[in-house]
Amino acid sequence: TFPPSPDMPADDEPIREMHAGDFGAKDESLSEYRRLLREQHYLATKINAAGDDGEEGDEEDDPANSEDDENGPGPAVNSCFVAHLTNALKENEKAVDFLSKESSTSSTVGNLPLELYAKVSRVMKTSESDQPTSFDKGNLLMFLVNSSQYLYNLLRHEPTREMAVRQQYESNKGRKKRRVQTPTAAIMDSTTFQTLSSNALVSTKALSKLLTPLLANKSTSQRTRKNVNDNQEPAVTSRMVDVVSKLYQLWKSVTDWVDNAEDMVNAISKRVYTFEQVEGMSQSLVTVPLVLFDMSSLSNKLTSKLSRARFFEMEAWSAVKSSTQIPVLGSASAGGEDDCLAALSRLKIEATSGQHMKNIDPLSRCTSSSSGTLSSSLTRAVIDDAIVIRQWVLDLNQAKSHRERITFVQDIIERWNALPSLPTPPFDGLEGGIANLSAALAANTRDSITVLSSSCFSYSHIIGNAEARLLNSTIADNTSEQDARLRSKEGVALALLELTRLPILSVVEEKLHLRHELLDWNNRVKDIMTASAVSKISYSQIENLYRQLMSILALKTDRRIELCQNIKPCTMIEGQMKLFAASEESLICPATSAWARTQFNKSSKWIEGYNDVMDIINSQSNSAPGVSSPPPLSSST
């Protein structure tokens, strides 16, 4: 054994334990600890020089030396044990230098990891901090990554197993000497550690994989509970574990909040949030530990999202309430250009793909129902139902203000019984609220539906008779006086006189108007054909006749446009009318339409050939001076 060193403290003198509050304000305890470490390192080196090589085999102990062994380091304290003790002391000294440097060289509170640790320790014990302080997340991350290196080295060089061997030797009362095995790192290999350490600065998952084994290691928990109290290891190791553990928990709670907030603001994932969750996320900014960091960017985005959500709720309820109001006759056009419908359509798009509202569901605050449960009545389905109701209200207004097709009116009547129900808005406007929007709409439109139903029912027999007579007249083999009369201009005019008096427009009336136009065109062509036998007709006359026929068949005449000017377009009826026009051409004017087409095609080809010849002549005359160009062709030719 070695004599006690006069420069070293007594073996049973404990080193003063350091507290979180000691860091940052002054580093006297760190300086004192550094000095003690160096002295213990010096002593360990001396012991290592005089120790054995740790290669003794199993042999009987010498009883004469047992008394000296009890007063000395003991046989278990061989060169291998002291080597690891020396490495541990070196790493502790590095850790002390690192902690001291981090605490003394920084210029601002936000850059002091040890002051941050002390601050967090104090704040966690109270409801709020003494003064608002903002810390830098980047510095905290750098501190955690750097600290993991020192913590890894401390745990790797820990001589706990040698101590276990010594205790086992003492429990056997010195009967045998046992070979001391070199302790190995039980946490992770150095290659894995270096890989995780290099990725930890850019990956939260890598940082978690780096620190979790270090902080959750069995020897770490044992050291925290027992070894520190027994002074079997340097106190800076346990303090390092405590610092890194608490700051990592702080970092993890902050990054988890940031990840959730960014997903909430930017809708990165497909997750949806309630209004209360967004509001709670914004309010949590004033709580620990988020108050310790600068979250102004996310705070502004959350505030903007909440502001838009609140206004969206009021705007949506206002539009839903207005959807049941009957507009003034003539205020909305047949195309559906209505302020309320436009607002509902815009809100629907925003709720589906808007930046602020697309991941909020439901679209409003949750309110307490009569049963005591929380529910929200404003959903995307409510906006869809309001759009359906508003379109029906506009169609009803259209049918009341214009002479519409009977099919359109019948569709309005059928939809009235199938309108969806709207919930009651949670707040009222300046004009007061309505207890039940759907009930109020039904009461306000019942009279209008009654009038429209009466119109469809009262005149249906007149329309049916006209359809039957028109259908019979379309059969060329039917030569009865009634059918022949309906193929004349006078007979069609008489049938139209009866139908135009009705308050609704029927498809048979549209067909009779088209037949009347074809009959009128047929008479004009017959007059021109008769005149062509006496004198020549101009190309412009032929062209006009052909263009008029094409307009009738395409439903583009002025008469047709005037008839359908204010009615709701219907693609199906338009298709039926075009098919009817094509069949009427072969029934009413087969000869005249064939003559007009033939004359137009022949004239057009002749004009086209004439223009080609004139182009050649003009090109030659331009190259030959003195040759005059022929006059252009007159349209009366």
C-alpha positions, 0 to 999 in steps of 0.5 A: 500500500501507498502512504496517504498523500499529504496533498489529497483529501481523506478517503472518506471525505466526500466531494461537495455535490454540485447543484443546478444553481451553481452553474452559470452564476459562477464556476467555483465549484467546477474549478474546485472539482477540476483541481480534485480530479487532477490530484486523484488522477495523479494518485491513480497514475502512481497506483497504476505504475506499482500495480500488478498485471492482472494475470494471476490465476486461481490460487490460495491466498496468503493468510499473513497478508490478509491484514495488509490487504484490508488496509490497502487497495486490495487484490482486485485493484489491479492495473486493469482496474486503475487504467479504467479509473484513470480513463474515467477521471480523464473524461470527467476532467474533459467534461468539467472543462466543457461545462466550464467553457460552455458556461463562461464563454457565452455572452447572452443568456440564450447561449448559456446551456447551464444557465438554461438548465438552471432556469428550466429547473426553477421554472418547472417548479413554479407556474411561471418564470421570474422574467421572460427569457428566450433561449436559442434552440440551435444552441440547445441542440448543439449542447445536447450533441456535444454533451452526448460525446462526453457522456458516452465516454464517461459511461464507456470508461466506467469501472463499475464492474471492477468494483463488483469484482472487488465486492465479490472478492471481499464477500468470499473473505479472500479465499481466491483471487479472480482474474479481473475482466476488462469492462466493455461498453454496453451502450453502443459501438463507436461506429454507431455512435459517430453515425448518430452523432453526425446526423443528430444536428439535422434529424430529430430521430437520430438525436433520439436514437443517440441519447435514449440509450445513454439516458436509459442505460441500466447503469445510468439509472443505478448510478443515479439511485445508488452510486452517487450517494456512495461516492463510488464515481465522480459527481460530474458524471451524475450531474452530466446525466441529469443535465442532458436528461432534463435538457433533452426532455425540454428539447423533446417537448419543444420539438414535439410541439413545433412538429404538431404546430407546423402540421396544424398550420401547413397541413403537411399530413392528412390529419384534421384538427378541431377549432379547440385544438388550434386554440389550445395550441396557440394558448400553450405558447405562454406556458412552460417550456414554450415560453423559454423559446422564440416561437413568434413565427409559429405564433403569428401563423397560429393567430392568423389561422385562428382569426380566419377560422373565427371569421369563417364561422361567422361568414358561413353562418351568415351565408347559411341563414341567407340561403333560405331568404327569398330574393326580390323578383328579378334580382337574380338572373337565370344564370344563378348570379347571386351573392349568397350562392357565390359566397357559399360556393367560395366557402366550400372551396376554402373549406376543401382546399384553403390554407387555413380551413382545409384541415379543420373539422368541424368548421366551428367551435363545439357547443354544449347540447341539451344532453350535455355533450359537445357538438358542432353544427357547422360542417362541410355538409351544412355548407353543401346543404345550404348550396342545394337550398339556395339553388332551389330558392333561385330556381323558384324565384326564376319560375315565379318571375319568368315563363319557364318550361313545364319540366323545370317547374315540375322539378322545382315542385319535386325538390321542395319535398326533398330539401335538406334541413339546416341547423339553427345558427348559434348566434343571430344578426342585427335583424334577429334570428330564426328558430328553425331555418328549414321550417321558416323556408317551408312556410314562406314558399308553400303558397308559391309551390301551390300556385306552380302546382296549380299551373302544371295541373290545370293546363296539363290537358291542353298541353297533352292535346297539343302534343298528340296533334303534333305527333300525328302531324309528323307522320307523312302518311296521315292526311286527315284534315286536322293533320294537314292543317297543322302542317300549314302556317295558319294551322300552326299559328292557331295552335300557338295562339292557344299555347302562348296564353298559358303561364308555363312554356311547353316543349310542344310550343317550342316545336310549333315555333320551329315548324312555323319558322320552317313553313315561313322559310319554305314559302320564301324559297318557293317565291324565289324559285318561281322568280328564277324561272323568269330572271336570274337570281343573285348569289347573295339571295341563295346564300341568305336562304341557305344561312337562314335554313342552317340557323333554323336547324341549329336553333339560332334564329332571332325568334328562338333566342327571344323565346328562350332568352329568360328561361333556364337552359336545358341540354336535354331539351335542346338535343330533342329540339335539334332532332325534331328540326332535322325530321321537320326539314324532310317533312315540311320543306324537302324540295325547297331545302334540297334546291337551296343546298344544291344552288348554294353548293354550286354557286360556292364552288363557282365563286371559289374557282373564279377567285382562284383564276383571279388570283392567278391573273392578279399575280401575272398583272403585277409582274407585267406592267401595263396590264390592268386587273379585271374588275371584282365579282359583284355579289349580284352576279 
